[in-house]
């Protein structure tokens, strides 16, 4: 049985993620990207509804929203968090090893995906999940 979450939460989280990733990109700060990697890890392992950003949404934002929750399956956003985690870990390793170009590319890709979700409600990782699911079931 799949868990459903309020779809507005991941979009809110994507907005915060975009700000954090933009900060990491501009400053090339290892600690900022490491923090985001931890957030992605929580979302990938426990579910996006357990990240610090989701808790802010649940406590401060959601009670002020007038519309009814829009429910979605948790699996695509959770997969998206795992994809973000991979990019963040690549960026952390690149930062530690002095590979600034790889850091910039990894953070840039994660930032682009977070921005797409926050600004246009297009979750790239979710679409990847659905595509993989279609390919697996077509076999």
Secondary structure, 3 states (H helix, E strand, C coil): CCCEEEHHHHHHHHHHHHHHHHHHHHHCCHHHHHHHHHHHHHHHHCCHHHCHHHHHHHHHHHHHCCCCCCEEEHHHHHHHHHHHHHHHHHHHHHHHHCCHHHHHHHHHHHHHHHHHHHHHCCCHHHHHHHHHHHHHHHC
